[in-house]
Amino acid sequence: GGLTGDNVRYMRLLGSLGYSVVAPDTMGASPSGPRYRHPTRNYSRAGDHRFWCANTVYDTSCNGSYMGGAYPACFSSKAEYVLNEPRSWSRFYQRIYSLRRREASAALEHFE
């Protein structure tokens, strides 16, 4: 989760075309929050920055509490997890969606 893969590619492409890019990322918030991944110390010096590079924005993964980790809002949508408990996963993901929606609304309210 977080700002990874194609998200970074699109941001870099749009930025190179002169657009401003806003990417709210709760993974980069406080380590005491419900989700967290330690960011790369200095992304601009993190290594390979070609279009198809790995785009490593984080140094760590986000271990959810279901895996014994400290972060209750980290999750995996691997098919085996979803198929094992589809109702529980659906309720959990609905709460994550509601959280993301509130975050996006708050960001847009304060955007000038």
Z-matrix of the N, CA and C atoms (Angstrom, degrees):
N
C 1 1.419
C 2 1.515 1 112.10
N 3 1.275 2 115.33 1 170.96
C 4 1.452 3 121.09 2 178.95
C 5 1.514 4 111.88 3 97.06
N 6 1.283 5 115.11 4 -158.67
C 7 1.459 6 122.92 5 -176.32
C 8 1.533 7 108.97 6 -87.69
N 9 1.319 8 117.19 7 92.84
C 10 1.457 9 120.66 8 -173.83
C 11 1.523 10 111.65 9 -138.77
N 12 1.312 11 114.61 10 169.72
C 13 1.457 12 122.76 11 170.88
C 14 1.509 13 115.68 12 51.47
N 15 1.335 14 115.45 13 -125.45
C 16 1.461 15 121.31 14 -175.95
C 17 1.524 16 112.81 15 -63.80
N 18 1.341 17 118.20 16 -27.56
C 19 1.468 18 120.13 17 178.59
C 20 1.525 19 110.33 18 -55.77
N 21 1.314 20 116.30 19 -47.08
C 22 1.463 21 121.04 20 -179.33
C 23 1.523 22 110.09 21 -66.26
N 24 1.308 23 117.24 22 -39.72
C 25 1.477 24 120.70 23 178.65
C 26 1.524 25 111.02 24 -59.89
N 27 1.330 26 116.73 25 -46.83
C 28 1.468 27 120.07 26 179.69
C 29 1.525 28 110.74 27 -64.11
N 30 1.319 29 116.80 28 -41.30
C 31 1.462 30 119.94 29 179.00
C 32 1.525 31 110.88 30 -61.20
N 33 1.318 32 116.54 31 -45.17
C 34 1.461 33 120.19 32 -179.91
C 35 1.527 34 111.04 33 -64.90
N 36 1.318 35 116.71 34 -40.48
C 37 1.461 36 120.66 35 178.77
C 38 1.531 37 110.64 36 -63.34
N 39 1.332 38 117.20 37 -49.00
C 40 1.461 39 120.82 38 -179.92
C 41 1.531 40 111.43 39 -63.43
N 42 1.333 41 116.95 40 -40.55
C 43 1.457 42 120.68 41 177.12
C 44 1.518 43 111.92 42 -62.12
N 45 1.329 44 116.69 43 -38.85
C 46 1.467 45 120.28 44 179.94
C 47 1.527 46 111.62 45 -68.73
N 48 1.339 47 116.60 46 -20.76
C 49 1.463 48 121.65 47 177.98
C 50 1.533 49 111.83 48 -90.43
N 51 1.336 50 116.37 49 2.32
C 52 1.455 51 120.99 50 176.62
C 53 1.515 52 115.53 51 95.78
N 54 1.326 53 117.58 52 3.52
C 55 1.455 54 120.58 53 178.64
C 56 1.529 55 110.21 54 -83.08
N 57 1.334 56 116.11 55 149.59
C 58 1.457 57 120.95 56 169.47
C 59 1.519 58 107.36 57 -83.54
N 60 1.302 59 116.76 58 140.01
C 61 1.462 60 120.93 59 -177.70
C 62 1.521 61 108.68 60 -122.50
N 63 1.323 62 116.53 61 126.31
C 64 1.458 63 122.33 62 176.81
C 65 1.520 64 107.28 63 -113.34
N 66 1.324 65 116.20 64 128.23
C 67 1.460 66 120.14 65 -178.68
C 68 1.522 67 110.42 66 -136.27
N 69 1.342 68 117.50 67 85.50
C 70 1.462 69 119.10 68 176.53
C 71 1.532 70 109.22 69 -57.77
N 72 1.311 71 116.16 70 134.16
C 73 1.461 72 119.97 71 -174.96
C 74 1.520 73 109.99 72 -141.41
N 75 1.321 74 116.82 73 100.10
C 76 1.459 75 119.66 74 -179.67
C 77 1.516 76 112.68 75 -71.34
N 78 1.314 77 117.61 76 -16.19
C 79 1.462 78 119.04 77 176.32
C 80 1.529 79 110.72 78 -66.87
N 81 1.324 80 116.98 79 -26.39
C 82 1.458 81 120.96 80 -179.20
C 83 1.510 82 113.00 81 -92.16
N 84 1.333 83 117.75 82 10.49
C 85 1.465 84 121.37 83 -179.41
C 86 1.531 85 110.40 84 -78.95
N 87 1.287 86 116.28 85 -161.72
C 88 1.465 87 122.52 86 -177.38
C 89 1.525 88 112.01 87 -64.84
N 90 1.345 89 117.58 88 140.68
C 91 1.467 90 120.54 89 176.11
C 92 1.529 91 112.86 90 -61.20
N 93 1.325 92 118.06 91 -17.00
C 94 1.464 93 120.34 92 179.29
C 95 1.534 94 112.05 93 -89.41
N 96 1.342 95 117.67 94 1.71
C 97 1.461 96 121.60 95 179.53
C 98 1.517 97 112.56 96 -81.55
N 99 1.334 98 116.70 97 -176.65
C 100 1.463 99 120.52 98 -177.45
C 101 1.530 100 114.30 99 -76.19
N 102 1.356 101 117.13 100 -16.12
C 103 1.476 102 121.94 101 178.23
C 104 1.525 103 107.39 102 -141.44
N 105 1.315 104 115.67 103 141.86
C 106 1.469 105 117.56 104 178.68
C 107 1.520 106 110.29 105 -164.10
N 108 1.320 107 114.50 106 139.67
C 109 1.462 108 122.70 107 169.06
C 110 1.519 109 105.72 108 -136.43
N 111 1.299 110 116.64 109 130.90
C 112 1.460 111 120.87 110 -178.92
C 113 1.527 112 109.11 111 -66.86
N 114 1.350 113 116.92 112 123.04
C 115 1.468 114 119.64 113 -178.10
C 116 1.523 115 112.40 114 -73.33
N 117 1.320 116 115.94 115 154.50
C 118 1.459 117 121.23 116 172.62
C 119 1.519 118 107.01 117 -60.17
N 120 1.287 119 116.82 118 137.15
C 121 1.465 120 121.68 119 -173.98
C 122 1.525 121 112.45 120 -53.79
N 123 1.308 122 117.67 121 -49.28
C 124 1.461 123 121.25 122 179.05
C 125 1.518 124 106.95 123 -142.75
N 126 1.334 125 115.99 124 95.35
C 127 1.458 126 120.85 125 -173.94
C 128 1.529 127 112.53 126 -56.80
N 129 1.311 128 117.42 127 -35.84
C 130 1.465 129 119.36 128 -178.30
C 131 1.523 130 111.58 129 -65.58
N 132 1.316 131 117.53 130 -18.41
C 133 1.468 132 121.29 131 178.73
C 134 1.524 133 112.34 132 -113.18
N 135 1.338 134 116.43 133 13.88
C 136 1.462 135 120.46 134 -173.91
C 137 1.518 136 114.29 135 -76.75
N 138 1.309 137 118.10 136 -5.03
C 139 1.462 138 118.65 137 177.84
C 140 1.511 139 112.64 138 131.23
N 141 1.301 140 114.16 139 -140.34
C 142 1.456 141 123.73 140 -174.73
C 143 1.528 142 111.71 141 -63.47
N 144 1.326 143 117.37 142 127.04
C 145 1.465 144 120.45 143 -179.27
C 146 1.519 145 112.47 144 -124.44
N 147 1.316 146 117.26 145 29.99
C 148 1.458 147 119.09 146 172.38
C 149 1.520 148 109.51 147 -69.41
N 150 1.303 149 117.29 148 165.43
C 151 1.458 150 121.56 149 -176.24
C 152 1.526 151 112.18 150 -55.71
N 153 1.321 152 118.72 151 -40.75
C 154 1.462 153 121.28 152 -175.82
C 155 1.516 154 113.52 153 -97.67
N 156 1.338 155 118.07 154 17.11
C 157 1.467 156 119.76 155 179.41
C 158 1.530 157 109.95 156 -69.76
N 159 1.317 158 116.77 157 173.50
C 160 1.467 159 121.76 158 -175.85
C 161 1.532 160 112.80 159 -70.46
N 162 1.333 161 118.60 160 -18.81
C 163 1.472 162 121.93 161 179.04
C 164 1.527 163 112.16 162 53.31
N 165 1.295 164 116.27 163 55.85
C 166 1.446 165 121.15 164 -177.76
C 167 1.522 166 110.61 165 -77.80
N 168 1.323 167 116.98 166 96.29
C 169 1.453 168 122.96 167 -179.91
C 170 1.527 169 110.27 168 -86.82
N 171 1.332 170 117.11 169 -23.69
C 172 1.460 171 122.03 170 -177.18
C 173 1.530 172 110.36 171 -119.09
N 174 1.343 173 114.51 172 151.09
C 175 1.466 174 120.69 173 175.35
C 176 1.522 175 112.20 174 -92.65
N 177 1.331 176 117.21 175 -16.74
C 178 1.461 177 121.24 176 -174.87
C 179 1.528 178 110.50 177 -132.23
N 180 1.329 179 115.28 178 170.24
C 181 1.460 180 120.34 179 172.58
C 182 1.527 181 107.64 180 -98.84
N 183 1.298 182 117.39 181 176.69
C 184 1.466 183 122.44 182 178.99
C 185 1.515 184 107.64 183 -111.82
N 186 1.314 185 116.32 184 103.26
C 187 1.458 186 120.21 185 -178.56
C 188 1.516 187 110.46 186 -85.69
N 189 1.316 188 115.08 187 114.17
C 190 1.456 189 121.21 188 -179.27
C 191 1.513 190 112.34 189 -70.78
N 192 1.313 191 116.40 190 160.02
C 193 1.460 192 120.93 191 -179.45
C 194 1.533 193 111.30 192 -63.41
N 195 1.320 194 117.87 193 -26.16
C 196 1.470 195 120.40 194 177.55
C 197 1.516 196 111.75 195 -66.58
N 198 1.356 197 116.37 196 -17.02
C 199 1.466 198 121.71 197 177.89
C 200 1.533 199 110.91 198 -105.63
N 201 1.334 200 116.75 199 12.66
C 202 1.459 201 120.27 200 -178.11
C 203 1.517 202 112.66 201 86.09
N 204 1.327 203 117.48 202 6.73
C 205 1.455 204 121.55 203 179.62
C 206 1.523 205 111.84 204 -83.63
N 207 1.319 206 114.94 205 178.89
C 208 1.461 207 120.91 206 -175.02
C 209 1.517 208 114.10 207 -92.56
N 210 1.320 209 118.45 208 -4.58
C 211 1.461 210 120.01 209 -170.22
C 212 1.527 211 112.51 210 -113.84
N 213 1.355 212 117.06 211 108.53
C 214 1.468 213 120.51 212 -176.07
C 215 1.525 214 114.24 213 -69.33
N 216 1.334 215 118.67 214 -22.07
C 217 1.465 216 120.10 215 -177.65
C 218 1.518 217 113.35 216 -95.34
N 219 1.307 218 117.98 217 5.96
C 220 1.469 219 121.04 218 174.05
C 221 1.522 220 107.68 219 -88.40
N 222 1.300 221 116.37 220 139.85
C 223 1.455 222 119.77 221 -176.72
C 224 1.523 223 109.46 222 -151.89
N 225 1.298 224 114.79 223 166.26
C 226 1.456 225 121.71 224 174.76
C 227 1.519 226 107.60 225 -124.77
N 228 1.320 227 115.93 226 135.87
C 229 1.462 228 119.69 227 178.45
C 230 1.526 229 110.98 228 -101.79
N 231 1.323 230 116.73 229 28.44
C 232 1.466 231 119.75 230 175.52
C 233 1.529 232 109.25 231 -59.30
N 234 1.308 233 115.25 232 142.53
C 235 1.469 234 120.80 233 -176.09
C 236 1.523 235 112.50 234 -54.39
N 237 1.314 236 118.13 235 -39.11
C 238 1.472 237 120.08 236 -177.82
C 239 1.529 238 111.99 237 -62.38
N 240 1.335 239 117.74 238 -36.15
C 241 1.463 240 120.83 239 177.43
C 242 1.521 241 111.10 240 -69.42
N 243 1.312 242 116.00 241 -44.52
C 244 1.468 243 120.75 242 -178.83
C 245 1.525 244 110.37 243 -65.26
N 246 1.309 245 117.73 244 -44.23
C 247 1.465 246 121.19 245 -178.64
C 248 1.521 247 112.55 246 -69.17
N 249 1.322 248 117.06 247 -29.60
C 250 1.457 249 121.21 248 -179.36
C 251 1.531 250 111.55 249 -68.15
N 252 1.338 251 117.67 250 -41.35
C 253 1.463 252 122.05 251 -179.88
C 254 1.526 253 110.14 252 -142.23
N 255 1.330 254 117.83 253 72.29
C 256 1.469 255 120.20 254 -174.12
C 257 1.523 256 114.60 255 -61.36
N 258 1.312 257 118.60 256 -38.34
C 259 1.478 258 119.77 257 -178.95
C 260 1.526 259 111.22 258 -69.21
N 261 1.303 260 116.18 259 -46.15
C 262 1.475 261 119.54 260 179.23
C 263 1.516 262 110.44 261 -62.10
N 264 1.317 263 116.24 262 -42.99
C 265 1.464 264 119.76 263 -179.05
C 266 1.523 265 110.13 264 -65.38
N 267 1.319 266 117.27 265 -39.44
C 268 1.463 267 121.42 266 179.34
C 269 1.527 268 111.01 267 -62.64
N 270 1.329 269 117.61 268 -44.78
C 271 1.466 270 121.00 269 178.63
C 272 1.533 271 110.61 270 -63.91
N 273 1.321 272 115.95 271 -43.40
C 274 1.468 273 120.21 272 179.06
C 275 1.522 274 110.67 273 -61.74
N 276 1.328 275 116.93 274 -47.13
C 277 1.457 276 119.60 275 -177.63
C 278 1.525 277 111.22 276 -66.74
N 279 1.331 278 118.22 277 -31.84
C 280 1.464 279 120.57 278 175.70
C 281 1.523 280 110.19 279 -62.63
N 282 1.337 281 117.32 280 -39.44
C 283 1.471 282 119.96 281 177.03
C 284 1.524 283 110.79 282 -66.04
N 285 1.326 284 117.68 283 -39.75
C 286 1.473 285 121.01 284 177.95
C 287 1.531 286 109.50 285 -64.30
N 288 1.322 287 117.38 286 -42.79
C 289 1.467 288 121.28 287 178.11
C 290 1.532 289 110.63 288 -59.98
N 291 1.335 290 117.16 289 -44.70
C 292 1.468 291 121.12 290 179.50
C 293 1.526 292 110.70 291 -61.72
N 294 1.319 293 116.73 292 -40.88
C 295 1.465 294 120.91 293 177.08
C 296 1.529 295 110.87 294 -62.16
N 297 1.337 296 117.02 295 -47.15
C 298 1.479 297 121.03 296 179.15
C 299 1.522 298 110.80 297 -61.10
N 300 1.353 299 116.85 298 -40.07
C 301 1.461 300 121.09 299 179.62
C 302 1.521 301 111.01 300 -63.14
N 303 1.341 302 117.23 301 -43.86
C 304 1.469 303 120.63 302 178.35
C 305 1.523 304 111.13 303 -64.84
N 306 1.321 305 117.24 304 -39.99
C 307 1.469 306 120.23 305 178.18
C 308 1.523 307 111.12 306 -63.11
N 309 1.321 308 116.92 307 -44.88
C 310 1.464 309 120.37 308 179.57
C 311 1.525 310 110.98 309 -64.16
N 312 1.318 311 117.21 310 -41.37
C 313 1.467 312 120.60 311 178.30
C 314 1.521 313 110.96 312 -62.37
N 315 1.326 314 117.45 313 -43.30
C 316 1.472 315 121.12 314 179.43
C 317 1.520 316 110.48 315 -63.82
N 318 1.326 317 117.30 316 -41.39
C 319 1.465 318 120.67 317 179.57
C 320 1.528 319 110.51 318 -63.86
N 321 1.320 320 117.70 319 -42.92
C 322 1.455 321 121.12 320 -179.15
C 323 1.525 322 112.54 321 -69.74
N 324 1.325 323 117.79 322 -31.90
C 325 1.462 324 120.62 323 177.65
C 326 1.530 325 111.59 324 -64.03
N 327 1.333 326 116.83 325 -31.75
C 328 1.450 327 121.33 326 -176.36
C 329 1.536 328 113.21 327 -100.45
N 330 1.312 329 116.20 328 5.83
C 331 1.464 330 120.69 329 -179.20
C 332 1.521 331 109.03 330 -81.46
N 333 1.315 332 116.32 331 130.46
C 334 1.469 333 119.57 332 179.50
C 335 1.502 334 110.73 333 -109.23
